[in-house]
């Protein structure tokens, strides 16, 4: 059974949720798939542009996750500092 994650309210007391990646992995297979699907003319500039677009999207997603969880992160960081 798959566990559904509420990315807007990560439970930092859960070892499983605490170990989740904030930034998703991005590998060469993914980049090549994106190039094949999204890039009409393949050259150094278009490949770099696709990479930059994907990187920006990943950063925006990570930023949103952190912002949604700032209260949880601050609370847990303070708890850990005090212990």
C-alpha positions in Angstrom: 0.0 0.0 0.0 1.4 3.4 -1.0 1.5 6.2 1.6 0.1 9.5 0.4 2.3 12.4 1.4 0.8 15.8 2.3 3.6 17.9 0.9 2.0 21.0 2.4 2.3 19.6 5.9 5.3 17.3 6.3 5.5 15.5 9.6 9.1 16.1 10.7 8.7 13.6 13.6 8.2 10.8 11.0 11.5 9.3 9.9 10.0 8.4 6.5 8.7 11.9 5.8 11.9 13.5 7.2 14.0 11.6 4.7 12.0 12.7 1.7 13.9 14.7 -0.9 13.0 18.4 -1.1 14.6 18.6 -4.5 13.7 15.7 -6.8 16.5 13.8 -8.5 17.3 14.8 -12.1 19.3 12.4 -14.2 20.6 12.2 -17.7 17.7 9.8 -18.7 15.2 12.4 -17.7 17.1 15.2 -19.5 17.3 13.1 -22.7 13.6 12.3 -22.5 12.7 16.0 -22.1 15.0 16.8 -25.1 13.3 14.2 -27.2 9.8 15.4 -26.2 10.3 19.2 -26.0 13.2 20.3 -28.2 12.6 20.7 -31.9 16.2 21.5 -33.0 18.8 19.7 -30.8 22.0 21.7 -30.3 24.1 22.9 -27.3 21.9 26.0 -26.8 18.6 24.2 -26.9 19.8 21.4 -24.6 21.1 23.9 -22.1 17.8 25.8 -22.3 15.8 22.6 -21.6 18.1 21.8 -18.7 17.7 25.4 -17.2 13.9 25.2 -17.6 13.7 21.9 -15.8 16.1 23.1 -13.1 14.0 26.2 -12.6 10.8 24.1 -12.3 12.5 21.8 -9.7 13.7 24.8 -7.7 10.2 26.4 -7.7 8.7 23.1 -6.5 11.2 22.8 -3.7 10.8 26.4 -2.7 7.0 25.9 -2.5 7.4 22.8 -0.3 9.8 24.6 2.1 7.5 27.6 2.3 4.5 25.4 3.0 6.4 23.8 5.8 8.2 26.7 7.3 6.2 26.5 10.6 7.0 22.8 10.9 10.7 23.3 10.1 11.2 26.2 12.5 9.4 24.3 15.3 11.4 21.1 14.7 14.7 23.0 14.4 14.0 24.8 17.7 13.1 21.5 19.4 16.3 19.8 18.2 18.4 22.7 19.3 16.9 22.6 22.8 17.4 18.9 23.3 
